[in-house]
Every structure is written in structure tokens, then in C-alpha cells.
Amino acid sequence: MQPIDRDKPDAEDGDRVSLWTQIWEMSHILAPAVLLVFAAFWFASRFVEPAPPKSVTLAAGGTAGAYYAFGKRYAEVLAKSGVKLEVRPTAGSVENVKLMADPASGVSIALLQGGIGEAKAMGEVMSLGRMFLEPVWVFYRGTGTIDRLTQLKGKRIAVGPEGSGTRALAEALLKPNDVFGGETTLLPLTSTAAAEALAKGDADAIFLVLAPEAPIIQSMLRDTRFRLMGFAQADAYTRLFPYLSKVVLPQGVIDLVNNIPGQDVPMLAASAALVAKGDLHPALAGLLADAAQSVHAGGNLFYRAGEFPKTVDPEFAMSDDAERVYKTGQSFLKRVLPFWLAIFVERMVVMIVPIATILIPLFKIVPQIYQWRIKRRILYWYAQLKRLERRIADDRGMADSATYRSEIDRIDAAVTVIPVPVYYSEQLYNLRSAIGLVRQRVYGLA
């Protein structure tokens, strides 16, 4: 058995040196590439929306009203996507406006009755669509027919409490009819209290803004003591108040047997809007629009199924995200993936696309740069060797042979320590062979 020479370099040592050479060489190339990718990642992050909040607050109305009931139904739909919708009870649309205008309220969304004059106080808001019609019911007592609001002058009129949308709308309609003043009295009564006051004779007329399915409406339409006012000037009101629509309560639609109402009744209706602050996350705007479609797509006595939600809003600018959902539905990812996973994927796509535009060329360029660096190092010494050969060829007498020997030794020593990966060893050994040929010439002619 031959003794082991501890001073003799092992083959594995050479492989280890070659590996470290490659790592060192690649680090000079990859470091700038990695920095470029991180720069692209940072730049792309400037254009990515943050993740949507997991909870949001909606200002609705009284707990016994339609707004609150609809808000609860929205909450059920959003809960399926892992978003908590807090439905806050309020006095009505006027209070909802104040809550939306107050940054400290925490309210980001609200249901508003159309035509709320204080709406401008909310600042930058966007509409998620018009959700449903709210008919204006004006009930009165007496044998005479009332079909114009000016006929209510001097009477006791229940118009709803302060802060309610009913009162705001009633005052807007009564003002151009010169009703205020004199003996006209506005009573701040809620719907139930107003109906009781009318029944007792404590009020001459009442304004209600409720859905036709509301029990109090059904009851009053069937009560022979009360009469429903038809708006003879309904078309004029729709011109003066663009947020109002003319609707007709058809003859017999409440009770066919007893023919209630006894004739077609022209009425006015405001369209309720679902509005949100301008900074509401786009994903939540789309999710709320989806919820609104599922809740309000059905029809009632005044409109057919599919007419609501509407994407035309006469008071507020429409949300682009909500409008897109109404027209084309949710995105493919939100249809096939859970909401939060779809949001994550969409955000990552925004990040990945610009990064991919850098990574794909880098995958091609980095190996080429690596090869170029290795070849450049070898070609440099080929150039040095070629220059030495020219000098030897021009010096026919080899007068400076000692300098030539020193130069070839310098080149050989430098090439010996060139850090070249194993893959390029063939080119390195070709260079060393060329050095050997020039060395023979230098020493042979000395």
C-alpha cells in the first residue's frame, strides 16, 4: 500500500475551489440582478391596493324600518365572504348624512333617501347604485278629493321627526306649494304615531315614505277612514326634482275582490341610494354591489324584477367597481375562489407582472453575462500573448530576449491563477497550450 501524501492536493479540493469560483463569479452578476428585482417589487407595490378591511359600518335607519332590514340582509351576504358589515341604527337619512360627513363616526357606507338636501356635506362620496323605489304616500281624511299639495295649506301635516328622510322630502315637496305659514302645522311624528294621529283626528294629513309591503301601508289602504292622495301634478314634480319618479298604484292591486284602490293612483317615488365614501376599498365596493343585486333584484308593486339596482344616479357619481359588477358580474377569480384568496391572487398578479417583465429577460441575460465575463478574462490574456508574439516577430535579432522571457513567465503565472469554472477548463488549457508554444519560441531563439 502506498503512503498517502498529505501535501498533495486532493481532486475534491480542486472541485471545491472550482465551486467557490463559480459562486464568487455568479455573485458579481446575481447581486445587481437581485437588486433590480427588489427595485421592481418596490415599484410595483406602489400601485397595489392594500388588502380590504375585514369590517365596515353601514348607517341604516330605524330598527323597524326597511333600511335597517336591508342592511341586515347585506350583512348576511357579506358574511359569506368573511367581511363583517356592522349595521348601525339611525334616525334616518339626514342623520346618515351627518355620520358620513364625520370622519370620527366610523361610518363608510349609508343608505340614503333620494333628494336629501344635506347630502353635499358628506364630501367626496360615490354611489353604489339606486337600490329601490320609496313611494311617497300622502294619506288624508275627509270627503273632498285632494290631488295637489297646495290644498294642504293651513292643515296639520305629520311629516316625520327631525333627521328623518321623510321629513326632508316632505318639506322639499311642500315648499314650492306655498304651504308654510299661517295655520299650517308640521307634526314631527313617526309613521306609527302619524297614523294614530290621523285616526284620532289630531292630524289632517300624513306623509309616509315606505315600501308598499309595509304593514302600516297595507292597513291604511284598506281602512275606509283614510284616503290616498293621487299626485295630479306628478310629471311636474319629476321635472323639478330629478331624483323623483312618477309611479302608478294600479286599480285593484291591493285587493282585487274589494277593488282597492278603486282607480289608478299617480304617485311619486324617491329612489334610495347606497352610497360610500370615496376611499372605500374597490373590492368592498364590488362586494356590496354583488350583495345589492342579490337583495334588490326582485320586483314589487311599482317596478319589475331586474329593474334594480340601477347604475344611473342623478345625485352622485357612480362607483366604477360597482358599475362593473352590475354589468359583467364579479371577476373570474372572485367567482371560483373564496373572496380573500381571490383578493390575494389579484394583488400578487399586479406585483408579479412587472417583476416578470424583468425576470424573464434576466434569465436569458445573466448566463450570457456570466459567459462573457469568463471569456473576456481568457481573451484578455490571448491578447497579451498575441502582442508579445508581434514584438518577437518585429525583433528579428531577439535583442530583448530577457524581457520576452520575463513577459511570457508573467503571462503564464497570471493565467495559472485565473478563477475559471470547470466548465470552461478546456478554453483555459487551450490558452496555456498557446502560452507553451510561445514559450518554446522565446527560449528556443534565445
C-alpha positions in Angstrom: 0.0 0.0 0.0 1.4 3.4 -1.0 1.6 6.0 1.7 -0.8 8.9 1.5 0.8 12.2 0.5 -0.9 14.8 2.8 0.7 17.7 0.9 -0.7 16.6 -2.5 -3.9 18.4 -3.4 -6.9 16.2 -3.5 -9.2 16.1 -6.5 -12.1 17.1 -4.2 -10.1 20.2 -3.2 -10.0 21.2 -6.9 -13.7 20.7 -7.2 -14.3 22.7 -4.1 -12.2 25.6 -5.4 -14.0 25.4 -8.7 -17.4 25.5 -6.9 -16.4 28.6 -4.8 -15.0 30.2 -8.0 -18.4 29.8 -9.7 -20.2 31.1 -6.6 -17.9 34.1 -6.4 -18.3 34.7 -10.1 -22.1 34.4 -10.1 -22.4 36.7 -7.0 -21.0 39.5 -9.0 -23.7 39.0 -11.6 -26.7 38.0 -9.5 -26.3 40.8 -6.9 -27.2 43.6 -9.3 -30.0 41.3 -10.8 -31.4 40.7 -7.3 -31.3 44.5 -6.5 -33.1 45.1 -9.8 -35.8 42.6 -8.9 -36.3 44.2 -5.5 -36.5 47.6 -7.1 -39.2 46.3 -9.5 -41.0 44.8 -6.5 -40.9 48.1 -4.6 -42.1 50.0 -7.7 -45.0 47.5 -8.3 -46.0 47.8 -4.7 -46.7 51.5 -5.1 -49.6 50.5 -7.5 -51.1 47.7 -5.5 -54.2 48.4 -3.4 -53.8 47.3 0.3 -55.9 44.4 1.4 -59.5 45.4 2.1 -60.6 45.8 5.8 -62.4 42.9 7.3 -65.2 45.0 8.7 -67.1 48.1 7.6 -70.0 50.1 9.0 -73.3 51.0 7.3 -75.6 53.7 8.5 -79.2 52.5 8.0 -82.4 53.7 9.7 -84.7 52.8 12.5 -84.6 49.1 13.6 -88.3 48.7 12.5 -87.7 50.3 9.0 -86.8 49.0 5.6 -83.3 50.5 5.6 -82.2 48.5 8.7 -83.8 45.3 7.3 -82.0 45.7 4.0 -78.7 46.4 5.9 -79.1 43.2 7.8 -79.6 41.3 4.6 -76.4 42.9 3.1 -74.6 41.8 6.2 -75.7 38.2 5.7 -74.3 38.2 2.1 -71.0 39.8 3.1 -70.5 37.4 6.0 -70.3 34.6 3.4 -67.2 36.3 2.1 -65.7 36.8 5.5 -66.5 40.5 5.7 -68.3 41.8 8.7 -70.9 44.6 8.0 -72.0 46.4 11.1 -75.4 47.9 10.6 -75.9 51.0 12.7 -79.5 52.1 13.5 -80.1 55.8 13.0 -83.0 58.3 12.9 -82.9 58.3 9.1 -81.2 59.7 6.0 -80.4 63.1 7.5 -78.5 61.5 10.4 -76.9 59.2 7.9 -75.5 62.2 6.0 -74.1 63.6 9.2 -72.4 60.3 10.1 -70.9 60.1 6.6 -69.6 63.6 6.9 -68.0 62.9 10.3 -64.6 61.2 10.0 -64.7 60.1 13.6 -68.1 58.2 13.2 -66.5 55.2 11.6 -69.3 55.0 9.0 -68.2 54.3 5.5 -71.5 53.3 3.8 -75.0 54.6 4.1 -78.5 54.1 2.7 -80.0 57.5 1.7 -83.3 58.6 0.5 -83.1 60.4 -2.8 -83.1 64.2 -2.6 -81.6 64.7 0.8 -80.5 68.4 0.6 -77.7 68.0 3.1 -76.0 65.3 1.0 -73.3 67.7 -0.2 -72.0 68.0 3.3 -70.7 64.4 3.0 -67.8 65.5 0.8 -66.4 63.0 -1.7 -68.8 60.1 -1.9 -69.7 57.6 -4.6 -72.9 55.8 -5.4 -73.1 52.0 -5.4 -76.4 52.3 -7.3 -80.0 53.1 -6.7 -81.5 50.2 -4.8 -85.3 50.5 -4.7 -88.2 52.9 -5.0 -89.7 54.5 -1.9 -93.2 55.7 -2.8 -94.4 58.9 -1.1 -97.8 58.1 0.5 -99.9 61.0 1.5 -103.0 59.9 3.4 -105.7 62.3 4.5 -109.2 62.3 5.9 -112.4 63.9 4.6 -114.9 63.6 1.8 -113.3 66.0 -0.6 -110.6 65.0 -3.1 -107.1 66.3 -2.6 -104.8 65.8 -5.5 -102.5 68.9 -5.1 -100.2 69.6 -2.2 -101.2 73.3 -2.2 -104.6 72.1 -0.9 -102.9 71.1 2.4 -102.2 74.8 3.4 -103.5 75.6 6.8 -103.7 71.9 7.8 -101.9 69.8 10.4 -99.5 67.6 8.5 -97.4 64.8 10.0 -94.1 64.9 8.1 -91.8 62.7 10.3 -89.3 63.6 13.0 -86.3 65.8 12.6 -83.4 63.9 11.0 -85.6 61.6 9.0 -85.6 61.3 5.2 -89.4 61.5 5.2 -89.4 65.0 6.8 -86.7 66.2 4.4 -88.6 65.0 1.4 -92.0 66.3 2.6 -90.6 69.8 3.3 -88.9 69.8 -0.2 -92.3 69.0 -1.8 -94.4 71.4 0.3 -92.1 74.4 0.0 -92.9 75.3 -3.7 -96.6 74.9 -3.0 -96.7 77.9 -0.6 -98.0 75.7 2.2 -95.8 77.0 5.0 -97.1 79.8 7.2 -100.5 80.7 8.5 -102.2 77.9 10.4 -100.2 75.1 8.7 -98.6 72.9 11.3 -95.9 70.3 10.7 -96.1 67.5 13.2 -92.8 65.6 13.9 -94.4 62.1 14.2 -93.1 58.8 13.2 -95.1 56.6 10.8 -97.0 54.7 13.5 -97.7 57.8 15.6 -98.7 59.7 12.5 -101.2 57.0 11.5 -102.7 57.1 15.0 -102.9 60.9 15.0 -104.7 60.8 11.6 -107.1 58.1 13.0 -107.8 60.3 16.1 -108.3 63.4 14.1 -105.2 65.0 15.6 -103.7 65.3 12.1 -105.3 66.2 8.8 -102.7 64.6 6.5 -99.6 62.5 6.9 -96.5 61.8 4.7 -95.1 58.3 4.7 -92.2 57.1 2.7 -92.4 53.3 3.0 -92.4 50.2 0.8 -95.9 49.1 -0.2 -95.4 45.8 1.7 -95.1 47.7 5.0 -98.0 46.5 7.3 -99.0 50.1 8.1 -99.4 50.9 4.4 -101.5 47.8 3.8 -103.6 48.6 6.8 -104.2 52.2 5.9 -105.1 51.4 2.2 -107.8 49.0 3.5 -109.2 51.5 6.1 -112.1 53.4 4.7 -111.4 56.3 7.1 -108.3 57.2 5.1 -107.9 58.4 1.5 -104.7 58.1 -0.5 -103.8 61.3 -2.4 -103.0 61.0 -6.1 -100.5 63.5 -7.4 -102.2 65.2 -10.3 -99.0 67.2 -11.0 -96.7 64.1 -10.7 -95.0 64.9 -14.1 -94.2 68.4 -13.0 -92.6 67.1 -9.8 -90.3 64.8 -11.7 -89.0 67.8 -13.7 -88.5 69.9 -10.6 -86.9 67.1 -8.6 -84.8 64.8 -10.8 -84.4 62.3 -8.1 -88.2 61.6 -8.1 -90.0 59.2 -10.4 -93.7 59.0 -11.3 -95.2 55.7 -10.4 -98.8 54.4 -10.6 -100.6 52.3 -8.0 -102.8 50.2 -10.3 -106.5 49.9 -9.6 -107.3 46.7 -7.6 -103.6 45.8 -7.0 -104.0 45.8 -3.2 -107.3 43.9 -3.1 -108.9 42.6 -6.3 -112.1 41.5 -4.6 -112.8 44.8 -3.0 -111.1 46.8 -5.8 -108.5 48.6 -3.7 -107.6 51.1 -4.8 -110.7 52.0 -6.8 -108.7 53.6 -9.6 -105.2 54.1 -10.8 -103.4 56.4 -8.4 -100.5 58.5 -9.8 -97.8 58.8 -7.1 -94.2 60.0 -6.6 -91.3 57.8 -5.5 -87.8 58.6 -4.4 -85.1 56.1 -5.2 -82.9 55.0 -2.3 -79.2 55.2 -2.9 -76.4 53.1 -1.4 -73.5 55.5 -1.1 -69.9 55.0 0.2 -67.0 57.3 1.0 -64.7 57.8 -1.9 -61.9 55.9 -0.2 -63.9 52.7 0.2 -61.8 49.8 -0.9 -62.7 48.8 -4.5 -63.1 45.1 -3.5 -65.6 46.1 -0.9 -67.5 48.3 -3.4 -67.7 45.3 -5.7 -68.8 43.0 -2.9 -71.5 45.4 -1.8 -72.8 45.8 -5.4 -73.0 42.0 -5.6 -74.9 41.9 -2.3 -77.3 44.6 -3.5 -78.0 42.6 -6.7 -79.0 39.6 -4.7 -81.2 41.6 -2.3 -82.9 44.0 -4.6 -83.2 42.1 -7.9 -86.8 41.2 -7.2 -89.7 43.4 -8.1 -92.7 44.8 -6.2 -95.9 46.8 -7.0 -94.0 49.7 -8.6 -91.3 48.0 -10.6 -90.5 44.8 -12.3 -87.9 42.2 -11.3 -84.4 43.1 -12.6 -85.0 46.9 -12.8 -83.0 47.5 -9.6 -80.3 48.1 -8.6 -79.9 50.9 -11.2 -76.5 52.2 -12.3 -77.8 55.7 -13.1 -77.6 58.1 -10.2 -78.9 61.7 -10.7 -77.1 62.9 -7.5 -73.8 61.1 -7.0 -71.1 59.8 -9.3 -71.2 56.0 -9.7 -68.5 53.8 -8.4 -66.6 52.2 -11.4 -66.2 49.0 -9.4 -69.9 48.7 -8.6 -70.9 49.6 -12.1 -68.6 46.9 -13.5 -70.1 44.3 -11.2 -73.6 45.2 -12.3 -72.7 44.9 -16.0 -70.4 41.9 -16.1 -70.5 40.4 -12.6 -67.6 39.6 -10.3 -64.2 38.8 -11.8 -63.4 35.2 -12.7 -61.2 34.8 -9.6 -63.9 36.0 -7.3 -66.4 33.6 -8.8 -64.2 30.5 -8.5 -62.2 31.3 -5.3 -63.0 32.4 -1.8 -63.1 36.2 -1.6 -59.9 36.6 0.5 -58.0 34.1 -1.6 -59.1 35.9 -4.8 -58.0 39.3 -3.4 -54.6 37.8 -2.5 -54.2 36.3 -6.0 -55.3 39.6 -7.7 -52.8 41.6 -5.6 -50.0 39.2 -6.4 -50.7 39.3 -10.1 -50.3 43.1 -10.0 -47.0 42.5 -8.3 -45.8 39.7 -10.4 -46.5 41.1 -13.9 -43.9 44.0 -13.7 -41.4 41.7 -12.0 -41.9 39.0 -14.6 -41.1 41.5 -17.3 -37.7 41.9 -15.7 -37.1 38.3 -14.6 -37.7 36.7 -18.0 -35.0 38.8 -19.8 -32.7 38.3 -16.8 -32.9 34.6 -17.1 -31.5 35.0 -20.6 -29.1 37.8 -20.0 -27.5 36.5 -16.7 -26.0 33.3 -18.3 -24.7 35.4 -21.2 -23.1 37.9 -18.9 -21.5 35.1 -17.0 -20.1 33.5 -20.1 -18.9 36.9 -21.4 -17.0 37.6 -18.1 -15.2 34.2 -18.3 -14.4 34.6 -22.0 -13.3 38.2 -21.5 -10.8 37.1 -18.8 -9.3 34.4 -21.1 -9.4 36.6 -24.2 -7.5 39.3 -22.3 -4.5 37.0 -21.9 -4.8 35.8 -25.5 -4.5 39.5 -26.5 -1.4 39.8 -24.2 0.1 36.7 -25.8 -0.6 38.0 -29.3 1.0 41.3 -28.5 4.1 39.5 -27.3 4.3 37.5 -30.5 4.2 40.6 -32.6 7.0 42.1 -30.6 9.1 38.9 -31.1 8.3 38.9 -34.8 9.4 42.5 -35.2 12.6 41.9 -33.2 14.3 39.5 -35.6 17.6 39.6 -33.7 15.9 38.8 -30.3 17.9 41.7 -28.8 15.5 41.9 -25.9 15.1 38.2 -25.3 15.4 38.5 -21.5 12.4 40.9 -21.5 10.4 38.4 -23.6 11.1 35.5 -21.2 10.1 37.7 -18.3 6.9 38.6 -20.1 6.0 35.0 -21.0 6.6 34.0 -17.4 4.4 36.8 -16.2 1.6 35.8 -18.6 1.9 32.1 -17.6 1.8 32.9 -13.9 -1.2 35.1 -14.3 -3.1 32.5 -16.3 -2.3 29.8 -13.8 -4.4 31.6 -11.1 -7.3 32.7 -13.3 -10.5 31.7 -11.5 -12.3 29.7 -14.2 -15.1 27.2 -13.5 -14.6 23.6 -14.6 -17.0 24.0 -17.5 -14.5 26.5 -19.1 -11.4 24.4 -18.3 -11.0 23.4 -22.0 -10.6 27.1 -23.0 -8.2 27.7 -20.2 -6.0 24.7 -21.2 -6.0 25.8 -24.8 -4.7 29.2 -23.6 -2.0 27.5 -21.6 -1.0 25.4 -24.6 -0.7 28.5 -26.6 1.5 30.0 -23.9 3.7 26.9 -24.1 4.1 27.3 -27.8 5.2 31.0 -27.4 7.5 30.0 -24.5 9.3 27.4 -26.7 9.8 30.1 -29.4 11.2 32.6 -26.8 13.6 30.2 -25.1 14.5 28.4 -28.4 15.7 31.5 -30.0 17.5 33.0 -27.1 
